[in-house]
Amino acid sequence: MENKKDFIIEELKQQISGFKAELKEQSVGRVLKIADGIALVSGLREAMMSELLLFKSSQGEIAGVALNLEDNLVGAIILGEGEHIKENDEVVCTKKILSIPVGESLLGRVINPLGEALDGKGQPETKELYPVEKIAPGVITRQSVNEPLQTGIKAIDAMIPIGKGQRELIIGDRQIGKTAIAIDTIINQKGKNVKCVYVAIGQKESKISTIVKKLEEAGAMEYTTVVLAGASNPASLLYIAPYAGCAVAEYFLAKGEDVLIVYDDLSKHAVAYREISLLLRRPPGREAYPGDVFYLHSRLLERACKLNKENGGGSITALPIIETQAGDISAYIPTNVISITDGQIFLEPDLFYKGNRPAINAGLSVSRVGSSAQVKAMKKVAGKMRLEAAQFRELAAFAQFGSDLDEETSRKLERGKRLYEVFKQEQYQPLAVYKQVLIFYALINGYMDNVPVERVREFEEGLYQAADTSGELEKLFTTKTELDEEMEALLKNTINHYKDTLDYLS
């Protein structure tokens, strides 16, 4: 019996000596209250701001993010549906910031802000994770914006040029073509080696389905990722959606590539953040928005940049969209975003309903980068165009009250009518820059003065066909973009030869 006892003791000693304990230190808390996608958690004394938390529910682990750090409580948002989380469920700190999978495999896909596929094509195969929140590149790593990003929209490329690395706001009332401008710009990047990210915040899923279909038809989904936080999604997903889209763009930026990102729209993003903040009992300020709503968008838009060659030379160009109420650009969120961005494209309902589409108001629209983001030929032909467009609207309003107009005023009015006809453009039909230079050259040099206003669009289409048939102008633009004697002679010949074929000008 004694021998057996000794044997058992010896066996236990050997097992104890061979045992290696893997101690894992974790900060664990408990759910005190859960409602409306917001959880109050106790016991997480080591939790950090924006830290990823794991809620251990009956249906498995559900992710959340810490937003409020109080003395004895942590206020967290639940990412996704939190109906399975109950009071007293365990919550664990991860000591990580929320990250999403990124990579080339996301091109052509529709994903949610957590990187999960929404297009029924299976989960994308990705190898890297990027944090959704990241400090923007510093001034030393950047360079000035000097390379154009062509939108293919005549009125924008001529009057409000956008450069790679710029943040240009698209602002206006609902249903007057804000998204159309962004989608046309994405379509126009085909063959230009620019990756695109379209972030839909609080949009109807049916609308996004139509947009994705149009992008596929135009061959644009090959270089585009759609990040969707739909109208039916909880406020937490709407809140992180633009940051997640920016993380996708930063993957390509790190590789030295150019990226265009569209945030559609930041008004709904601010509303989602307001909802979260009020549920977290943060003090409401102007229009019930929390005091840090400016920081909400500034830390996002500062991540758009043009890096210098020492840091890869890539760029992120941001096109945020803001919806106004009855054209009020002096409201809280519009003024915030206007002050963060490098200019705005203001769309006006009156112009839209008169048939001037895109309905760009030349007087209130501005690009603070200006002509440094234009090709030289465009810079030369479109120099005075913005001023002429703004003056025309003033003169047209004034001319209603007087019948006797001097010759100079009449000439400006006639030129202005043709200018606004030229600015009209069909949706999903972005225009190559050489065609834009051709039509603007014809306009400002008087070649279209004898073209009846009602036939300007017909004249324009015919001129493009004439240029395509010849092919010389497109070929010349591939080698240089400066309006020198050779190019000017070719422009004149193309216009004159085409005009000779028109019987209504004889």
Phi, psi and omega in degrees: 000319179297320180297321180294321178298315178298322181296316181296318180297316181296320179296317178297320178300317180295320179294321180292319181293330180272354182279129177242111182281128176258090181281128180239114182276127180223144173267116186241136178229185180228146178285122177270321183209140178222126179194142175055037178076009180241133178240137171258124188239137176251154174094355181264070184292336184262006181296144181247160179298134180064019178284145177283126178247150177245121178264121183267093182263179179293340181258015180107191184277135178237135185278150174212170180229132178284125180241324180249123177248105180251180184302311185239000184228154170238126174266124185232150173261142178269129180270100182109200183278123183251024185291342181273350179279132182238164175300142180078002174294152181281142178231134185239135172284142180254348185058029178230153172268146181305128180231156177233152179291138180228163177153175181298331184293347178281345178294133181084006185246158172247120183232164173267174184296350177263003178087010180271140184292140177241001187258007177072017181256013182087160182291130179297144178274109181235151182246345184241154174241137175239139179292141180287331176252127183210144178290135182296152177302143181286168183299321184298330183275353185260168170223165183292151179286120183218002183243127184289145168246104186287128177273338185082000178258119189304312184297326181281310182298333180274313189257327185231064187297145179247135179250159179292123183102358182273160173240104184245118183280136171252118189226142179167175180292173181289149173061037175234023169100021179292311180296325181301319179297315181295317182292319177299322179295320177297314180300324183289349180277359181300127180078006182253009177059043176239122175280151183231143174232124178249115181256116179259117184246111177069021179271157176294139179297329180294322178295316181293325177299319178295318180297315180298321179297316179297319179295322178294317179298325181275358182075020185268341181292343179300329182240019185236141170244133177254122176255117187243120166242095190286173181298334181273354181281156177293159183302330181299320180288324176296324181294317184272350186305308182295327178291322177295317177299322179294324177297320177299317180293323183292336175299315179286326176301317181297337179269004178082020182261164177265137183228141171247126179236134180246128175253107186238097358226161185281347174296314179291328176297315179295322179295319178297319179292323177298317179300313180298315183296319179292323177292330177276004178066031174283147183296129178281148178241223182299133182054027179069006175285150176290163184295337184262021182292333175295316179297329178307313183268331182292321181289338176282309186286338176293341180285347172283131187197167171240110182277150177283171186296329179295336181250024174106334177074010179282176179209152169237118176258125184253133172241084176285148179243136178232134178262128179260162175255115180052041175070017184276093180275000179265008176290172190298302184293315176304316180293325176302308186288325176301319182287340180274325188274174183260028180139169180217149173254109184262121179261134187247129181301320182302317179294320182299313183286343175276355179097003177275092183236129003294142188273061186274125175276110185292334182284320183266348178272145183204149171237117183283351173275324172070211189290352176292345178255031177235149172291154189298322181295318178295320180301322183285318184279335185255011185307310185261006189293321181296318178296317180296321180295318179292318180295324181300316181295322177295313181294321181297320178293321181290321185293342178297334186263359181219139181267329182268109180244142178289166186299318182296317179296318179298319180296317180296321179295317180294318178295320180296321178300317180290325179299314180291331174292320179294324181292340179294138184208137179288151178290151179062025177229064177297151189247137178297149187295327181292328177289323177297315179300319181298310184289324179290325177296317179296322183289308188285341180262014171082005181292341183254006183297330181263007176274124178303141184305320183289349181248010181298316181296322178295316178301316182299311181299318179295321179295321178296318179296321178297319179293321180293321180298317179290311179078352185291320183294316178298319180296319181294324181292338178286339181260330179204155181235021181261139182275078180265187184298320182296314181291320181296320179296321180292321177299314181298315181298316181299315182292313183296318179297321180291318182297328180296338182273353185267119181286333183282356177258356184283000000 
